[in-house]
Amino acid sequence: MELFIIRHGQSIGNTVPHDMADGELTALGRSQAEHVKTGMLGANVTHIVSSPLQRAIETAQPLARAANLPIRVWIETFEVRNKGAYRGPSEPELASMYPEIKLEDEIAAEGWYCAGDEDEETAHGRARRILDRLRREFPGEERVALFSHSGFNRRLLLAALGLDFRSDVRFLQSNGTMYWLSFGEAGVNVKYVGDFRPLFQHS
């Protein structure tokens, strides 16, 4: 599996001083999402997975439309949250806002739920579950673009590298940047992609 772990573009929540659990992309964020799409043209992505948060789905949209792929929403890829509970949109609300999505997890009628106040160990366990799910669902030569968040992406990278949740390793992650993981019998190769530029030749 080739796994592209992409942080969402700039959202309204990135620009305000108060807590904002979710929010749409800013104009800059939409531009960053377009850069992600351009950079990924020719990558032959076979699956797109996204956090249920708006900013991740909206970052995935340009690539999903260009690749003619659904955005597979996995609830447990939401951001690590330490500021209390958050109730996200219901399945009909999400489908109305984002017709490209394919919601693959059951959620309550009143909307998906994040309990918040997640500690390092719990967040790491969630990341390991997602990594196991990725390996289980995409065991071959699939190329998967995963759109999520800096906090969760860090835990996912630690899990992929076999590092403990207590590790002090940090990963550079500005909005719209990506880590490219290649899983093979010899282990995991990791490449960092900063300012997004085309990675592949395409016609």
C-alpha positions in Angstrom: 0.0 0.0 0.0 1.1 3.6 -0.8 -0.5 5.9 1.8 -0.6 9.6 1.4 -1.4 11.3 4.8 -2.6 14.8 4.0 -3.4 17.6 6.5 -6.4 19.7 5.6 -6.2 23.2 4.2 -6.5 26.2 6.3 -10.0 26.4 7.9 -11.8 29.2 9.7 -10.9 27.5 12.9 -7.2 28.1 12.1 -7.8 31.8 12.0 -9.7 32.6 15.2 -8.4 32.7 18.8 -11.3 30.8 20.3 -12.0 27.0 20.2 -13.8 26.0 17.0 -14.3 22.3 16.7 -15.1 22.4 13.0 -15.4 24.9 10.2 -15.2 25.4 6.4 -12.0 26.1 4.5 -10.9 29.7 4.0 -10.0 31.0 0.5 -6.4 30.1 1.3 -7.5 26.6 2.4 -9.4 26.1 -0.9 -6.3 27.1 -2.8 -4.3 24.6 -0.8 -6.8 21.9 -1.6 -6.4 22.7 -5.3 -2.6 22.4 -4.9 -3.1 19.0 -3.3 -5.2 17.9 -6.3 -2.6 19.2 -8.8 0.2 17.6 -7.0 -1.6 14.2 -6.9 -2.6 14.1 -10.6 -1.0 11.1 -12.1 -0.6 9.4 -8.7 -3.3 6.8 -9.7 -5.0 7.1 -6.3 -7.4 4.2 -5.9 -9.1 5.3 -2.7 -9.8 8.5 -0.8 -10.4 8.4 3.0 -11.4 11.4 5.1 -12.1 12.6 8.6 -15.7 13.5 9.1 -14.8 17.1 9.9 -15.7 19.6 7.2 -12.2 21.0 6.7 -10.9 17.5 5.8 -13.7 16.6 3.5 -13.5 20.0 1.7 -9.7 19.5 1.2 -10.4 16.1 -0.3 -13.1 17.3 -2.7 -11.0 18.6 -5.6 -9.0 15.4 -5.8 -12.1 13.2 -5.5 -13.8 15.1 -8.3 -10.7 14.9 -10.5 -10.1 11.2 -9.8 -13.9 10.4 -10.0 -13.7 8.7 -6.6 -15.9 8.8 -3.6 -14.7 10.3 -0.3 -14.8 7.4 2.1 -15.5 9.0 5.6 -14.1 7.1 8.5 -15.3 8.6 11.8 -12.2 7.6 13.9 -9.9 9.8 11.8 -11.2 13.0 13.4 -8.8 15.4 15.1 -7.4 14.7 18.6 -9.5 17.0 20.7 -8.8 18.1 24.3 -11.4 20.8 24.8 -14.6 18.8 25.5 -17.2 17.0 23.5 -18.3 17.8 20.0 -21.4 16.5 18.1 -20.9 16.5 14.3 -23.6 16.5 11.6 -25.9 13.6 11.1 -25.6 11.2 8.1 -28.3 13.0 6.1 -26.8 16.4 6.9 -23.3 15.3 5.8 -24.7 13.7 2.6 -26.6 16.9 1.8 -23.5 19.1 2.3 -21.1 16.8 0.5 -22.6 14.5 -2.1 -19.2 13.0 -2.9 -19.0 11.2 0.5 -19.5 7.6 1.3 -20.1 7.3 5.0 -18.7 3.9 6.0 -19.3 3.9 9.8 -22.5 3.9 11.7 -23.4 7.1 13.5 -26.2 8.1 15.8 -29.3 9.7 14.3 -28.4 13.0 16.0 -24.9 13.0 14.5 -21.4 11.6 14.9 -19.8 12.1 18.3 -16.4 13.0 19.6 -16.1 12.8 23.4 -13.1 15.2 23.5 -10.5 15.4 26.3 -8.5 12.6 24.7 -5.2 11.7 26.2 -2.0 10.7 24.3 -2.5 7.0 25.0 -6.1 6.9 23.9 -5.4 8.9 20.7 -2.5 6.6 19.9 -4.8 3.6 20.3 -7.2 5.1 17.9 -4.4 5.8 15.4 -3.3 2.1 15.6 -6.9 1.0 14.9 -7.0 3.1 11.8 -3.6 1.9 10.7 -4.8 -1.7 11.2 -8.0 -0.9 9.2 -6.0 0.6 6.4 -3.8 -2.5 6.1 -6.8 -4.8 6.3 -8.9 -3.0 3.7 -6.1 -2.2 1.4 -3.7 -5.2 1.5 -2.4 -5.0 -2.1 -1.0 -2.3 -4.2 -3.6 0.3 -3.5 -2.8 4.0 -3.4 -4.8 5.7 -0.6 -5.1 9.4 0.1 -6.1 10.0 3.7 -7.2 13.6 4.6 -7.1 14.3 8.3 -5.5 16.6 10.9 -2.1 17.5 12.4 -2.7 15.9 15.8 -4.2 12.7 14.5 -1.7 12.5 11.6 1.1 12.6 14.1 -0.3 9.7 16.1 -0.8 7.8 12.8 2.8 8.4 11.8 4.1 7.3 15.2 2.0 4.1 14.9 3.2 3.4 11.4 6.9 3.8 12.5 6.4 1.6 15.5 7.0 4.4 18.0 5.4 4.6 21.4 2.7 7.2 22.3 5.2 8.7 24.7 7.6 9.5 21.9 8.7 13.1 21.6 9.1 12.9 17.8 7.3 15.6 15.9 6.4 16.0 12.2 6.3 19.2 10.3 2.7 19.7 9.2 1.5 23.0 7.7 -1.9 23.1 6.1 -2.1 21.1 2.9 1.2 19.2 3.4 1.6 15.5 3.1 3.6 12.5 4.2 3.9 9.6 1.7 4.3 6.2 3.3 5.2 3.1 1.3 4.5 -0.2 3.1 6.5 -3.2 2.0 8.0 -6.4 3.3 11.1 -4.6 4.4 9.3 -2.0 6.4 7.9 1.5 5.9 9.5 4.2 3.8 8.4 7.8 4.7 8.7 10.8 2.5 7.8 14.4 3.5 6.1 16.7 1.1 6.1 20.3 2.2 5.0 23.0 -0.2 2.9 21.0 -2.6 4.3 20.6 -6.1 3.5 18.0 -8.7 5.0 14.7 -7.8 4.1 12.7 -10.8 4.3 13.1 -14.5 0.8 13.1 -16.1 -0.6 13.7 -19.5 
